[in-house]
Amino acid sequence: MNIISVLSILGNLLVLIIAFKRSSRMKPPELLIVNLAVTDLGAAVSMYPLAIASAWSHRWLGGDVTCIYYGLAGFFFGIASIMNLTVLAIVRFVVSLNLQPTKEKISRNKVKVLCLWTWLYALLWALLPVLGWGSYGPEPFGLSCSLAWGQMKHEGFYFVIFIFSFNLIIPSVIIICCYFGIAIKIYYTYKKSMNNSNQIPNYVKIHRRLLIIAVLLSVGFIGSWTPYGLISLWSVLRDGSTIPPEVSLLPCMFAKSSTVYNPMIYFIFSQSFSKEVKRCWLCLGSNPCQVSNSIKDNSIYLVSAGMKPRVDVRSTLHETTTETLD
């Protein structure tokens, strides 16, 4: 848990620092990635210290009020993250309708509204248990708190159904459909390009890489939370006492690790982001980090790719340096 906390805080904080340094050149859709980093960092800062202290003490250190706070924070940031990923998938799909870059396909104000919507939506769901629909309570292993799944077997059964429907199943279906549609669009654009010139346009390569990154972000989050969701659902539909506390601890830890993956994915698959990280690391403790002013290297994220439509058959190393966002 200590390692997860450190990696999550440092990784997402680094994403926000680099985004701040590039704020004057950020494209509107990049705000969604910044928003996602804020949710992950918020979860790590607001929850992990208390969880670590409780783990070292082998008991929950907070009282009932702290338990409600911890459960509300986990529920709030979790929903905000998956809604952000859902909006990101929709935006990527809209952008992919015309792979060749033209004008901006989504304005900054629209993206700000979408970001605000994810927070308000998550806040509404997180407050419902406090207002009486559902409840928060200790986890079976006694080291953290979340929704009191076992107690909602009778009193909050429909709340559980709505949670899984609107905050897991429907968002997952939307994400899958959007990225499947993007993959089909890229495939047919690729086939058409090969038939016409036997060469792959550079913007097709960029969109293909951005699709891979976006899919990995979604798979990382949904894959991390699905085991926890299944265990929780079992506690509601069946007898939760049949699950040993040690077994229920593993899905909870796996779910909390979801805040670590995104910065790692950016570092591995976005060469411009990894360059900025290395640049900041090298200048740490000496001169302030300078952000590249190169037009070809002015983005680090993945929402869209906006570049002049030209054919480029040079190396992947070169094409990665030309990443930009629409």
The 8 nearest C-alpha neighbors of each residue, nearest first, counted from 0:
[[1, 3, 2, 4, 51, 252, 47, 50],
 [2, 0, 4, 3, 5, 51, 47, 6],
 [1, 3, 5, 4, 0, 6, 7, 256],
 [4, 2, 0, 6, 1, 5, 7, 256],
 [5, 3, 1, 7, 2, 6, 8, 43],
 [4, 6, 2, 8, 7, 3, 9, 1],
 [7, 5, 3, 9, 4, 8, 10, 259],
 [6, 8, 259, 4, 10, 5, 258, 9],
 [7, 9, 5, 11, 10, 6, 40, 12],
 [10, 8, 12, 6, 7, 11, 13, 5],
 [11, 9, 13, 7, 262, 12, 8, 6],
 [10, 12, 14, 13, 36, 8, 9, 40],
 [11, 13, 15, 9, 14, 10, 8, 16],
 [12, 14, 16, 10, 11, 15, 9, 17],
 [13, 15, 11, 17, 12, 16, 18, 10],
 [14, 16, 18, 12, 13, 17, 19, 11],
 [17, 15, 13, 19, 18, 14, 12, 20],
 [16, 18, 20, 14, 19, 15, 13, 21],
 [17, 19, 15, 21, 16, 20, 22, 14],
 [20, 18, 22, 16, 21, 17, 15, 23],
 [19, 21, 17, 18, 22, 16, 290, 23],
 [22, 20, 18, 19, 24, 23, 25, 17],
 [21, 23, 19, 25, 24, 20, 18, 17],
 [22, 24, 21, 25, 20, 19, 26, 18],
 [25, 23, 22, 21, 26, 297, 298, 20],
 [24, 26, 22, 23, 21, 29, 27, 298],
 [25, 27, 29, 28, 324, 325, 24, 30],
 [26, 28, 107, 29, 30, 106, 110, 25],
 [29, 27, 30, 26, 31, 302, 110, 107],
 [30, 28, 31, 32, 27, 26, 25, 302],
 [29, 31, 33, 28, 32, 27, 34, 110],
 [32, 30, 34, 29, 33, 28, 35, 87],
 [33, 31, 35, 34, 29, 30, 36, 300],
 [32, 34, 30, 36, 35, 31, 37, 15],
 [35, 33, 31, 37, 32, 36, 30, 38],
 [34, 36, 32, 38, 37, 33, 80, 31],
 [35, 37, 33, 39, 11, 34, 38, 40],
 [36, 38, 34, 40, 35, 39, 41, 33],
 [39, 37, 41, 35, 36, 40, 76, 80],
 [40, 38, 258, 36, 42, 41, 37, 43],
 [39, 41, 43, 37, 42, 38, 8, 11],
 [40, 42, 38, 44, 39, 43, 37, 45],
 [41, 43, 39, 45, 40, 44, 46, 76],
 [42, 44, 40, 47, 41, 46, 45, 4],
 [43, 45, 41, 42, 46, 40, 47, 48],
 [46, 44, 42, 43, 41, 47, 72, 48],
 [47, 45, 43, 42, 44, 48, 49, 69],
 [46, 48, 50, 43, 49, 51, 44, 4],
 [49, 47, 51, 50, 46, 52, 44, 45],
 [50, 48, 52, 51, 47, 46, 53, 60],
 [51, 49, 47, 53, 48, 52, 143, 54],
 [50, 52, 54, 48, 53, 49, 47, 55],
 [51, 53, 49, 55, 54, 50, 48, 56],
 [54, 52, 59, 56, 50, 58, 51, 55],
 [53, 55, 57, 51, 56, 52, 142, 50],
 [54, 56, 52, 53, 57, 51, 58, 50],
 [55, 57, 53, 54, 58, 52, 60, 59],
 [58, 56, 54, 55, 53, 142, 59, 141],
 [59, 57, 53, 56, 142, 60, 141, 54],
 [58, 60, 142, 53, 61, 141, 143, 57],
 [61, 59, 53, 58, 62, 52, 56, 49],
 [62, 60, 65, 59, 66, 63, 64, 49],
 [61, 63, 65, 64, 66, 60, 59, 67],
 [64, 62, 66, 65, 67, 61, 136, 68],
 [63, 65, 67, 66, 62, 68, 61, 69],
 [66, 64, 68, 61, 62, 67, 63, 69],
 [65, 67, 63, 69, 64, 68, 144, 62],
 [68, 66, 70, 64, 65, 69, 135, 71],
 [67, 69, 65, 71, 66, 70, 72, 64],
 [70, 68, 66, 72, 71, 67, 144, 65],
 [71, 69, 145, 144, 67, 73, 72, 68],
 [70, 72, 68, 74, 69, 73, 125, 75],
 [73, 71, 75, 69, 70, 74, 68, 76],
 [72, 74, 70, 75, 71, 76, 77, 69],
 [73, 75, 71, 77, 72, 76, 125, 70],
 [76, 74, 72, 125, 121, 77, 73, 78],
 [75, 77, 79, 73, 78, 38, 74, 42],
 [76, 78, 74, 80, 79, 75, 73, 81],
 [79, 77, 121, 81, 80, 75, 76, 82],
 [78, 80, 76, 121, 82, 77, 117, 81],
 [81, 79, 83, 77, 78, 82, 76, 35],
 [80, 82, 84, 83, 78, 79, 85, 77],
 [83, 81, 85, 79, 84, 80, 117, 78],
 [82, 84, 80, 86, 81, 85, 79, 87],
 [85, 83, 87, 81, 82, 86, 88, 80],
 [86, 84, 82, 88, 87, 83, 174, 170],
 [85, 87, 89, 83, 88, 84, 90, 82],
 [86, 88, 84, 90, 85, 89, 83, 91],
 [89, 87, 91, 85, 86, 90, 174, 177],
 [90, 88, 92, 86, 91, 87, 177, 93],
 [91, 89, 93, 87, 92, 88, 94, 86],
 [92, 90, 88, 94, 89, 93, 302, 95],
 [91, 93, 89, 95, 90, 94, 177, 181],
 [94, 92, 90, 95, 96, 91, 89, 104],
 [93, 95, 91, 92, 96, 90, 97, 104],
 [94, 96, 98, 92, 97, 93, 91, 181],
 [97, 95, 93, 94, 98, 92, 184, 181],
 [96, 98, 95, 99, 94, 100, 93, 101],
 [99, 97, 95, 100, 96, 94, 202, 203],
 [98, 100, 97, 308, 101, 202, 305, 307],
 [101, 99, 305, 306, 98, 102, 307, 308],
 [100, 102, 99, 103, 305, 104, 97, 325],
 [101, 103, 104, 100, 325, 305, 105, 99],
 [104, 102, 105, 325, 101, 106, 100, 27],
 [103, 105, 102, 94, 106, 325, 93, 101],
 [106, 104, 103, 109, 107, 27, 110, 28],
 [105, 107, 109, 108, 27, 110, 103, 104],
 [106, 108, 27, 110, 109, 111, 105, 28],
 [107, 109, 111, 110, 106, 112, 27, 105],
 [110, 108, 112, 106, 111, 107, 113, 105],
 [109, 111, 113, 107, 112, 108, 114, 28],
 [110, 112, 108, 114, 113, 109, 115, 107],
 [113, 111, 115, 109, 110, 114, 116, 108],
 [114, 112, 110, 116, 111, 115, 109, 117],
 [115, 113, 111, 117, 116, 112, 110, 31],
 [114, 116, 112, 118, 113, 117, 111, 119],
 [115, 117, 113, 119, 114, 118, 120, 112],
 [118, 116, 120, 114, 79, 115, 119, 82],
 [119, 117, 121, 115, 116, 120, 79, 122],
 [120, 118, 122, 116, 121, 117, 123, 115],
 [119, 121, 117, 123, 118, 122, 116, 124],
 [120, 122, 79, 118, 75, 78, 124, 123],
 [123, 121, 119, 125, 120, 124, 75, 118],
 [124, 122, 120, 126, 121, 125, 119, 127],
 [123, 125, 121, 127, 126, 122, 120, 75],
 [124, 126, 122, 75, 123, 71, 127, 74],
 [125, 127, 129, 123, 124, 128, 122, 130],
 [126, 128, 130, 124, 132, 129, 125, 131],
 [129, 127, 133, 134, 132, 131, 130, 126],
 [130, 128, 126, 127, 131, 134, 132, 133],
 [129, 131, 127, 128, 132, 126, 133, 134],
 [130, 132, 128, 129, 133, 127, 134, 126],
 [133, 131, 128, 127, 130, 155, 134, 158],
 [134, 132, 128, 155, 131, 151, 158, 127],
 [135, 133, 128, 147, 146, 129, 136, 132],
 [134, 136, 146, 147, 145, 67, 70, 128],
 [135, 137, 147, 144, 145, 146, 66, 138],
 [138, 136, 144, 141, 143, 145, 139, 66],
 [137, 139, 144, 141, 140, 143, 145, 136],
 [140, 138, 141, 244, 137, 247, 248, 142],
 [139, 141, 244, 138, 142, 248, 245, 247],
 [142, 140, 138, 139, 137, 143, 59, 58],
 [141, 143, 59, 58, 53, 140, 54, 50],
 [144, 142, 138, 141, 137, 50, 59, 145],
 [145, 143, 137, 70, 138, 136, 66, 69],
 [146, 144, 70, 135, 136, 147, 137, 138],
 [145, 147, 135, 148, 134, 136, 70, 144],
 [148, 146, 136, 135, 150, 134, 149, 145],
 [147, 149, 151, 150, 146, 235, 231, 234],
 [150, 148, 234, 235, 151, 152, 147, 239],
 [149, 151, 147, 152, 148, 154, 153, 155],
 [152, 150, 155, 154, 148, 153, 149, 156],
 [151, 153, 235, 156, 150, 149, 154, 155],
 [152, 154, 151, 156, 155, 150, 235, 149],
 [155, 153, 151, 156, 152, 150, 133, 132],
 [154, 156, 151, 133, 158, 157, 153, 152],
 [155, 157, 159, 158, 152, 151, 153, 154],
 [158, 156, 160, 159, 155, 161, 154, 162],
 [157, 159, 155, 161, 156, 160, 162, 133],
 [160, 158, 162, 156, 157, 161, 163, 155],
 [161, 159, 157, 163, 158, 162, 164, 156],
 [160, 162, 164, 158, 159, 163, 165, 157],
 [163, 161, 159, 166, 160, 164, 165, 158],
 [162, 164, 167, 160, 166, 161, 165, 168],
 [163, 165, 161, 168, 162, 166, 169, 167],
 [164, 166, 169, 162, 161, 163, 167, 168],
 [167, 165, 162, 163, 164, 170, 168, 78],
 [166, 168, 163, 170, 169, 171, 164, 165],
 [167, 169, 164, 171, 170, 163, 172, 166],
 [168, 170, 172, 171, 165, 167, 164, 173],
 [171, 169, 173, 172, 167, 168, 85, 174],
 [172, 170, 174, 168, 169, 173, 167, 175],
 [171, 173, 169, 175, 170, 174, 176, 168],
 [174, 172, 170, 176, 171, 175, 177, 169],
 [173, 175, 171, 177, 172, 176, 88, 85],
 [176, 174, 172, 178, 173, 177, 179, 171],
 [175, 177, 179, 173, 174, 178, 180, 172],
 [178, 176, 180, 174, 179, 175, 92, 88],
 [177, 179, 181, 180, 175, 176, 182, 174],
 [178, 180, 176, 182, 181, 177, 175, 183],
 [179, 181, 177, 183, 178, 182, 176, 184],
 [180, 182, 178, 184, 179, 183, 92, 95],
 [181, 183, 179, 185, 180, 184, 186, 178],
 [184, 182, 186, 180, 181, 185, 187, 179],
 [185, 183, 181, 187, 186, 182, 188, 180],
 [184, 186, 188, 182, 183, 187, 189, 181],
 [187, 185, 183, 189, 184, 188, 182, 190],
 [188, 186, 190, 189, 184, 185, 191, 183],
 [187, 189, 185, 191, 186, 190, 192, 184],
 [188, 190, 186, 192, 187, 191, 185, 193],
 [191, 189, 187, 193, 192, 188, 194, 186],
 [190, 192, 188, 194, 189, 193, 187, 195],
 [193, 191, 189, 195, 194, 190, 196, 199],
 [192, 194, 197, 190, 198, 191, 196, 195],
 [195, 193, 191, 192, 197, 196, 190, 198],
 [196, 194, 192, 193, 197, 191, 198, 190],
 [195, 197, 198, 193, 192, 194, 199, 191],
 [196, 198, 193, 194, 195, 192, 199, 191],
 [197, 199, 196, 193, 192, 200, 310, 312],
 [198, 200, 192, 201, 310, 193, 189, 203],
 [201, 199, 310, 203, 202, 309, 311, 198],
 [200, 202, 204, 311, 203, 310, 309, 205],
 [201, 203, 205, 204, 200, 206, 308, 306],
 [204, 202, 206, 201, 205, 200, 207, 185],
 [205, 203, 207, 201, 202, 206, 208, 200],
 [204, 206, 202, 208, 203, 207, 209, 201],
 [207, 205, 209, 203, 208, 204, 210, 202],
 [206, 208, 204, 210, 205, 209, 203, 211],
 [207, 209, 211, 205, 210, 206, 204, 212],
 [208, 210, 206, 212, 301, 211, 207, 213],
 [211, 209, 207, 213, 208, 212, 206, 214],
 [210, 212, 208, 214, 209, 213, 215, 207],
 [213, 211, 215, 209, 210, 214, 216, 208],
 [212, 214, 210, 216, 215, 211, 209, 217],
 [213, 215, 217, 211, 216, 212, 218, 210],
 [216, 214, 218, 212, 213, 217, 219, 211],
 [217, 215, 213, 219, 214, 218, 261, 212],
 [216, 218, 214, 220, 219, 215, 221, 84],
 [217, 219, 215, 221, 222, 220, 216, 214],
 [220, 218, 216, 222, 217, 221, 215, 223],
 [219, 221, 223, 217, 257, 222, 218, 224],
 [222, 220, 218, 224, 223, 219, 225, 217],
 [221, 223, 219, 225, 218, 220, 224, 226],
 [224, 222, 254, 220, 221, 253, 257, 225],
 [223, 225, 254, 221, 227, 222, 226, 228],
 [224, 226, 228, 222, 227, 223, 221, 229],
 [227, 225, 229, 228, 250, 224, 230, 223],
 [228, 226, 250, 230, 224, 225, 229, 251],
 [227, 229, 225, 231, 226, 230, 232, 224],
 [228, 230, 232, 226, 231, 227, 233, 225],
 [231, 229, 233, 227, 232, 228, 226, 234],
 [232, 230, 228, 234, 233, 229, 148, 227],
 [231, 233, 229, 235, 234, 230, 228, 236],
 [232, 234, 230, 236, 237, 235, 231, 229],
 [235, 233, 239, 231, 232, 149, 237, 238],
 [234, 236, 152, 232, 233, 149, 237, 148],
 [237, 235, 233, 234, 232, 152, 238, 239],
 [238, 236, 233, 234, 235, 239, 232, 152],
 [237, 239, 240, 234, 241, 236, 233, 235],
 [238, 240, 234, 241, 242, 237, 149, 233],
 [241, 239, 242, 238, 243, 234, 139, 244],
 [240, 242, 239, 238, 243, 237, 234, 244],
 [243, 241, 240, 239, 244, 246, 247, 238],
 [242, 244, 246, 245, 241, 247, 240, 139],
 [245, 243, 140, 247, 246, 139, 248, 242],
 [246, 244, 248, 243, 247, 140, 249, 242],
 [245, 247, 243, 248, 244, 249, 242, 250],
 [246, 248, 244, 245, 249, 250, 243, 242],
 [247, 249, 245, 251, 246, 250, 244, 252],
 [248, 250, 252, 251, 247, 246, 253, 245],
 [251, 249, 227, 253, 252, 226, 248, 247],
 [252, 250, 254, 248, 249, 253, 227, 255],
 [253, 251, 255, 249, 254, 250, 248, 256],
 [252, 254, 250, 256, 251, 255, 223, 249],
 [255, 253, 223, 224, 251, 256, 252, 257],
 [254, 256, 252, 257, 253, 251, 258, 223],
 [255, 257, 253, 254, 258, 259, 3, 252],
 [258, 256, 255, 220, 259, 254, 260, 223],
 [259, 257, 39, 256, 7, 260, 255, 261],
 [260, 258, 7, 257, 256, 261, 6, 3],
 [259, 261, 263, 257, 262, 258, 264, 219],
 [260, 262, 264, 263, 259, 216, 265, 258],
 [263, 261, 265, 10, 264, 260, 11, 266],
 [264, 262, 266, 260, 261, 265, 267, 259],
 [263, 265, 261, 267, 266, 262, 268, 260],
 [266, 264, 262, 269, 263, 268, 267, 261],
 [265, 267, 273, 263, 264, 269, 268, 272],
 [268, 266, 264, 265, 269, 263, 273, 270],
 [267, 269, 265, 266, 264, 270, 212, 208],
 [270, 268, 265, 272, 271, 266, 267, 273],
 [269, 271, 273, 272, 274, 319, 268, 320],
 [270, 272, 274, 269, 273, 299, 320, 296],
 [273, 271, 299, 275, 274, 269, 270, 266],
 [274, 272, 266, 276, 270, 275, 271, 277],
 [275, 273, 271, 277, 272, 276, 278, 270],
 [274, 276, 278, 272, 273, 277, 279, 271],
 [275, 277, 273, 279, 274, 278, 280, 272],
 [278, 276, 280, 274, 279, 275, 281, 273],
 [279, 277, 275, 281, 280, 276, 274, 282],
 [278, 280, 276, 288, 282, 277, 281, 283],
 [281, 279, 277, 283, 278, 282, 276, 275],
 [280, 282, 278, 279, 283, 277, 285, 284],
 [281, 283, 279, 285, 280, 286, 288, 284],
 [284, 282, 280, 285, 281, 279, 286, 287],
 [283, 285, 282, 286, 287, 281, 280, 279],
 [286, 284, 282, 283, 287, 281, 288, 280],
 [285, 287, 282, 288, 284, 283, 289, 281],
 [288, 286, 289, 282, 285, 283, 279, 284],
 [289, 287, 279, 282, 286, 290, 278, 283],
 [288, 290, 287, 291, 279, 278, 20, 286],
 [291, 289, 292, 288, 20, 21, 275, 17],
 [290, 292, 293, 289, 296, 297, 275, 294],
 [293, 291, 294, 290, 297, 296, 295, 289],
 [292, 294, 296, 295, 291, 297, 290, 321],
 [293, 295, 296, 297, 292, 321, 323, 291],
 [296, 294, 321, 293, 297, 320, 322, 323],
 [297, 295, 293, 294, 320, 321, 298, 271],
 [296, 298, 294, 295, 293, 323, 292, 291],
 [299, 297, 323, 296, 300, 322, 324, 271],
 [300, 298, 272, 271, 269, 297, 301, 322],
 [299, 301, 298, 302, 29, 32, 265, 269],
 [300, 302, 209, 303, 213, 212, 324, 299],
 [301, 303, 91, 28, 29, 300, 324, 87],
 [304, 302, 324, 325, 301, 91, 94, 305],
 [303, 305, 324, 325, 323, 206, 306, 205],
 [304, 306, 325, 100, 324, 323, 303, 307],
 [307, 305, 100, 308, 304, 323, 202, 99],
 [306, 308, 309, 100, 305, 202, 99, 101],
 [309, 307, 99, 306, 202, 310, 100, 200],
 [308, 310, 200, 307, 201, 311, 202, 306],
 [311, 309, 200, 201, 199, 312, 198, 308],
 [310, 312, 201, 313, 200, 309, 199, 198],
 [313, 311, 310, 314, 198, 199, 201, 200],
 [312, 314, 311, 315, 317, 318, 316, 201],
 [313, 315, 316, 317, 318, 312, 311, 319],
 [314, 316, 318, 317, 319, 313, 312, 204],
 [317, 315, 314, 319, 318, 320, 270, 313],
 [316, 318, 315, 320, 319, 314, 313, 321],
 [319, 317, 315, 321, 320, 316, 314, 201],
 [318, 320, 321, 316, 317, 322, 270, 315],
 [319, 321, 318, 317, 322, 296, 271, 295],
 [320, 322, 295, 319, 318, 296, 323, 317],
 [323, 321, 320, 319, 296, 298, 304, 295],
 [322, 324, 298, 304, 305, 297, 321, 306],
 [325, 323, 304, 303, 305, 26, 298, 302],
 [324, 305, 303, 304, 103, 26, 323, 100]]
